Amino acid sequence: MKRRILLFSAGVFLVMFFTMHMVVDQMAQPDTDNTIDETKKKLVKLNEEIDQLKSSLTKTQNALVPGLDNTNYKSKALVSVDSTGCGFAQSEAGLSADIRMLDIYKIIPFDNPDGGAWKQGWDISVPSGAFDNEILQVFVVPHSHNDPGWIKTFQRYYMDQSKHIISNVVANLIGNPNRKFIWAEISFLSLWWNDASSSQRESFKRLVKNGQLEIVTGGWVMNDEANTNYYAMIDQMIEGHEWVRLNIGIKPRVSWSIDPFGYTPTMAYLLKRMGMDAMLIQRVHYSVKKYLAQKKQLEFMWRQNWDHGTDTDILCHVMPFYSYDIPHTCGPDPAVCCQFDFQRLPGGGIWCPWNIPPQPISPRNVQQRAMMLLEQYRKKSRLYRSNVVLAPLGDDFRYADPQEPVRQFTNYEKLFQYLNSKPELKVKIQFGTLSDYFNALLKTTGKNDDGSPKGYPKLGGDFMTYADRDEHYWSGYYTSRPFYKNLDRVLETKHRAAEIAYSIASRIANQEKIAKFATNQFNLLVKSRRNLGLFQHHDGITGTAKDHVVVDYGNRLVQSVGNMQNVIASAAKLLMLKHKESYSSDEIRFDMDESRASHDSLPEKRLLSISNTRVVVFYNSLAQKRKELVSVHVSVPNVKVLDADGNSIKCQVNLQWKNKNSPRDNKFEVLFPIEVLGLGFSRVTIQKTDGSSDGCKPSKTSIYHHKVKNDLVKGFDVRNADCGKQYITMENQFIVADFDRCTGLLQNIADKSTGIKRTAELRFLQYMTVSSGAYLFLPSGTAKEVLIQKPFFRHISGILRDEIQAFYPNVYHNIKLANTNGIDSRSLHIHNLVDIRDTSNRELIMRISTNIRNTNREYFTDLNGFQMQRRRTLDKIPLQANYYPMPSMAFLQDPKLRMTLHTMQACGVASLKQGEFEVMLDRRLGQDDNRGLGQGVRDNKQTPYHFALLLENLTKKQTMVKSKIPIAYPSLVGHAVSQTVNHPINIMFGTSEVIPDSLLKQYSPLKSGSFPCDLHLVTARTVQGEGDSKPTDETAVVLHRYGYDCGYGMTPLLCFPLGSKIEFKSLWNLGVRNFKETSLTMMHDGNERGGEESIDLTLQPMELYTYKVKFSG
Ligand SMILES: [Zn+2]
């Protein structure tokens, strides 16, 4: 009772703090008309708000589960809380940029006129005398673009090309100090390193250290930016940077990303926090390139829309022309530039499609050739602010032929010699690295105090959706090969869970001297980091590789999923055992409840055979405590579930069906709610009962459009139901949802806090196409509805969950509503099992039509699961251009309501009409789309999808974010739903030798059992030591403080948001021996603190932080 009162007063205090800050915020806004009267009015309003917030807070506290001992944490919050979390989302960010991508889309006509030699631009003229007074500096940057899997597998490319490329480059640079080269893909470099002789390695290092060879970006791969989640982006960058640090000993400082099909500010932010100085991108919509070029804005400081200052600015260079190949990089005329690709000389195996071949440079032609090339460089320089020109010299897998470096370097050296020997030409030309270019640029422009070039514009927004020509929008790859996009996320959640569990368990093992623990586990983690990293490649997760390459990726992913499950199970055993020494027993083991037979098969739930009592263990990889329904498959229907104290847990048992007519008699689904602390483990036991009343309650099944016998299984109510006008209704404490009684499809949904029913009609439709391919979405007209007349479906209702299982053409559609008071009950869960293998040239979508009035067809989609971007559907661009990536969520809103569709995996999304959104589910395509892949997409699989539909009412008096603001934030509930969808609770079965009493009741490494709601543990990843695959005693702890919108309430969260400060050690039950601030990927270390000092951290909303921590057990 005392604790309740303390909680309540703490809550009121919190409200007062939030509100006071809002007053200050509002008063600080410049408003010349603001009279004293108006201010008074505002204060009255704010008082009303206090009341409202108070009541919502009371609700939140009521949702707290008795027995959760987090007073310690909350009293901390009480002392230091302020409203930065709420105030952050309320303030008007995103308007300080000079170039706002959302506004630019309004301005650009997207008319695509023929620009002449530079087809998508214009005829660039160089006024005479333009170079009289300044020297044009040209950096020719030799590079080779190596895809870790595309037409060939990663390994095949390495053997056939990449291996030779690196060797050739090293051999040609050594002894030629003026020759330069850049290399991006660490995955290939690490293979070369393993094969290289020690003298080759030494040469490579020497070239890097003397500046001839630059490692750019230094990621494991050049990652895709549309479908990737920021977790996997960071993870693959850490893997690359750790490799570079351990093997070469340098820190990449500029980024080179020439091939991903569109770019997000998330990547720019990550690069900034890694400590990069500048970045380069290339695949930007041709009309956007032209617009920026006309204003000399192809170089800018890229700023996060959520940045309230200038702290996230990073210098970005956009390549101006069609491609990164040599014809499109020396200047505007590809017919000319192609003649300076000396690999296209006779014997090189390739030629110029413009039919003017290159000529070897000789004393006879050098003047004419040099002047021709100089003209292109001069024209190119007119598109930029400085007199420094970047001229990349390379293409896909170039320099593999040992003759190529000789051809390119020697011919260019002759051109350089000529041009540099004529002072009247005012040109200084040389080979350079990307850093050489940016350094020269900054030298000529001068630098501001923050190191940025003087006079450069700031840009806010993203570069989606990419088009390279005509109406060829690259929005197909947002969905292509969805089976593997799903498998990617499965590995992400398992991998992250395993990293964290391993990092904690290895500290405990170390303390308890359990030598057996670490053997080979870390090897599995490193392998999984690399397999997951490899798939983030822009032909991996994008679904744009050849069939056999997709299989190679799939095998890697599925192998690592299995390995990560073993790591998790092993850590669970160690952490849950009361007596750690029994860890060495092989009979005592936990097995994951799910397994996969092969790279293209669906996960299968393991059957828990119950003869007497079995232990089931749960692991929550999120840092917040959660309460959710879990599902276990058991061999008998008469069971009960006991918590660790031996108390019965409410449970439901469902039938499993062999086919339409017959339920299984040896497999049943048991559902029950469980609570698991943050990063914690808990357990239950499942026991067979004699059929008495304390067992799990059987659900009822109603069957539509098919007749079955009513008494199929003893104890279960199965009946035939009739189609009719009334709805099938599902309801819990938060939601009421209506379904059509003839089709089983969702019709309406209401949030019970207001009771206002909203239309939400869910339908399946398909686009026909004759030209879509793996990259491009090119529909023939609008989508046609998939006819659903009398579908077979079941409605299953029980005390803990209601669901509809409907069998539609190409989709098994399963909608569930949980009835716990946990976060899983806050949204409607949609599971689709999509199978379009019997179609051809079809793109299947799911559309939800609502009466939400989102004006101007504006809505929000996420970028890499990290931030939300406003989208506006436009008529001047084609349908496919209005598709955007949805790696984790999208929402529609009007002044009263927000509806969010959360997804477990990346797919394409659009909102073509007001109140509507649609997601693309799968694509089956008979043709190639002429981007080099050379095949259609016909390797479709049965693909699972998990969506959650969340309805949130805007708290009265809170206002929706204004239309000019390019960003919005999910609520804390929205964040929690997303995490729940993406990180399901891990379920493990103890072998029959595991006795409940030998295990702890629960375990969590967190002191209060939960992080604050807005603090996400991105990863806790054991740092790699010298020599491959050796762990150190350091853990990289990556934290993300969410930006969140306070306007939508917090029920039913079991946590509180962060105050302005947090003491790091107070979060953990583990000891902290040493703590070091570091950059995102640990390249640049900051302050260090020892074991005795307190570690107060001030974490800003939206920001990511990495710390190197030495935990003790
Ligand atoms: Zn590529």
Residues whose N, C-alpha, C, O or C-beta is under 5 A from the ligand:
A	BS01	ZN	D147 D259
